[in-house]
C-alpha cells in the first residue's frame, strides 16, 4: 500500500450516510469518514448543540478559562503544603488542593484538547466536502434508508454489501434476494 493512500481499517464501513443542507432533507449523500466531520444527528442521539461548529467553539471557549486556571491551583496547593510543614495538621488542605486541581487540570485540559481536535476535524472535513459539493450532514440515515434512496436514484453509488454493510436486506447473489419489482415487501 502506498503512503499516498490513507489506510483503512477493515472493520469500518466505507461510507456514512446522511441528509444535509437546508431544504435538502430528502436527498441522501454518501460521506467518507474524513468528510463526515462533526456530522449529523442520528436517530439514537439527542440533538446536541456541540455537534455544530459554533456550539463546539463555545464549548472550547468556555473550557479555556478553567483549563488555564486549574494548573495554577496545583501551584497554590504546593505553596500551601510547603508553608504547612512546620504544622503538619494543616498539610491536608494543601494536599486536597493539589489533588483536586490535578483532577480539574486533567478534565478541563483534556476536554479543551478534544474540543479543539473536533474543530480541526470539522475544518478538514469542510475542505474535503467543498470540492464535491456535499453539504454538512445534518441527520444520519441507516444503511437500509440510504440503500433505498440510492436504488431509486441509480448511478450515484454502487449497491454492494461493501457500500452498505449494515443493510438488513439481501444483495444480489445472497440467499433470499428478490429483484426490485418482484415480491420484495420493502418496495411494496
C-alpha positions in Angstrom: 0.0 0.0 0.0 1.5 3.4 -1.0 1.9 6.1 1.6 -0.3 8.5 -0.5 -3.4 6.3 0.1 -5.0 6.5 3.5 -5.0 3.3 5.5 -8.5 2.0 6.1 -9.4 -0.4 8.9 -11.4 -3.3 7.5 -13.9 -3.2 10.3 -15.1 0.4 9.5 -17.7 0.9 6.8 -16.6 2.8 3.7 -19.4 5.4 3.8 -21.6 7.1 6.3 -24.9 8.3 5.0 -26.7 11.5 5.9 -29.0 14.2 4.7 -27.8 17.7 4.7 -28.3 21.3 3.7 -31.4 23.5 4.2 -34.4 22.4 2.1 -32.4 19.4 1.0 -33.5 16.8 3.7 -34.9 14.3 1.1 -31.5 13.8 -0.6 -29.1 11.2 0.9 -25.4 11.7 0.5 -22.5 9.3 1.0 -19.7 10.7 3.1 -16.3 9.1 3.8 -15.2 9.2 7.5 -13.0 12.2 6.7 -15.8 14.1 5.1 -18.3 13.5 7.9 -16.6 15.9 10.3 -18.8 16.8 13.3 -21.5 15.0 11.4 -25.2 14.8 11.8 -27.5 13.6 14.5 -28.6 10.0 14.3 -31.9 8.7 15.5 -30.3 7.4 18.6 -28.6 10.7 19.6 -30.1 13.7 21.2 -30.0 17.0 19.3 -26.6 18.1 20.7 -25.6 21.7 20.1 -21.9 20.7 20.4 -22.4 18.8 17.1 -22.3 22.2 15.3 -19.2 24.2 14.7 -20.5 27.2 16.6 -21.6 25.0 19.6 -18.3 23.2 19.7 -16.5 26.6 19.5 -18.5 27.8 22.5 -17.6 24.7 24.5 -13.9 25.1 23.7 -14.1 28.8 24.7 -15.8 28.0 28.0 -13.3 25.3 28.8 -10.3 27.6 28.1 -10.6 29.5 31.4 -10.7 26.5 33.8 -8.1 24.7 31.7 -5.7 27.6 32.2 -6.6 28.3 35.9 -6.6 24.7 37.1 -2.8 24.3 36.9 -2.4 27.5 39.0 -4.4 25.6 41.7 -1.7 22.9 41.7 1.0 25.6 42.3 -1.1 27.2 45.0 -1.5 23.7 46.6 2.2 23.2 46.6 2.8 26.5 48.3 0.2 25.8 50.9 1.7 22.4 51.6 5.2 23.8 51.9 4.1 26.5 54.2 2.3 23.9 56.4 5.4 21.8 57.0 6.0 23.3 60.5 2.4 22.4 61.4 1.6 19.0 59.8 -2.1 19.3 60.9 -2.7 22.0 58.2 -0.9 20.0 55.4 -4.2 18.2 54.4 -5.6 21.4 53.0 -2.7 21.7 50.6 -2.8 18.1 49.5 -6.6 18.3 48.8 -5.9 21.5 46.8 -3.1 19.7 44.8 -5.1 16.6 44.0 -8.3 18.5 43.3 -6.5 20.9 41.0 -4.8 17.9 39.3 -8.1 16.3 38.6 -9.6 19.6 37.3 -6.5 20.1 35.1 -6.9 16.6 33.6 -10.6 17.1 33.0 -10.7 20.6 31.7 -7.5 20.4 29.7 -8.4 17.1 28.2 -11.9 18.4 27.3 -10.4 21.5 25.8 -8.0 19.5 23.7 -10.8 17.2 22.5 -12.9 20.2 21.5 -10.0 21.7 19.6 -9.4 18.4 17.9 -13.1 18.2 16.9 -13.0 21.8 15.5 -9.9 21.0 13.4 -11.5 17.8 12.1 -14.6 19.7 11.1 -12.5 22.3 9.2 -10.6 19.5 7.4 -14.0 17.9 6.6 -15.3 21.1 5.2 -12.3 21.4 2.9 -13.0 17.8 1.6 -16.7 18.4 1.2 -16.5 21.7 -0.7 -15.0 20.4 -4.0 -17.6 17.6 -4.1 -20.5 20.0 -3.4 -21.5 17.9 -0.3 -23.4 19.8 2.4 -22.7 19.3 6.1 -24.5 16.2 7.2 -27.5 17.3 9.3 -29.1 13.9 10.1 -27.6 10.4 9.8 -29.6 7.7 8.0 -29.3 4.0 8.3 -27.8 1.8 5.6 -31.3 0.5 4.6 -32.7 4.0 4.2 -29.6 5.1 2.2 -29.8 1.9 0.1 -33.4 2.5 -0.7 -32.7 6.1 -1.8 -29.7 5.1 -3.9 -31.7 2.3 -5.6 -34.3 4.9 -6.6 -31.5 7.1 -7.9 -29.3 4.7 -9.9 -25.8 5.6 -11.0 -24.9 7.6 -7.9 -23.5 4.8 -5.8 -23.0 1.1 -6.5 -25.4 -1.1 -4.5 -23.0 -3.6 -2.9 -22.5 -5.2 0.6 -19.2 -3.2 0.9 -21.0 0.1 0.5 -24.0 -0.8 2.7 -22.5 -3.3 5.3 -25.3 -2.9 7.8 -28.2 -3.3 5.4 -30.7 -5.9 6.6 -31.9 -6.8 3.1 -30.0 -9.4 1.0 -28.0 -8.2 -2.0 -27.8 -9.9 -5.5 -26.2 -13.3 -5.1 -27.2 -13.6 -1.4 -29.8 -16.1 -0.3 -33.3 -14.5 -0.1 -32.6 -11.8 -2.7 -35.6 -10.7 -4.7 -35.2 -8.3 -7.6 -36.9 -4.9 -7.4 -40.4 -5.1 -8.8 -40.7 -8.7 -7.6 -42.3 -9.9 -4.4 -39.9 -8.0 -2.2 -42.0 -6.4 0.6 -39.6 -3.5 1.1 -40.8 -1.9 -2.2 -44.5 -2.5 -1.8 
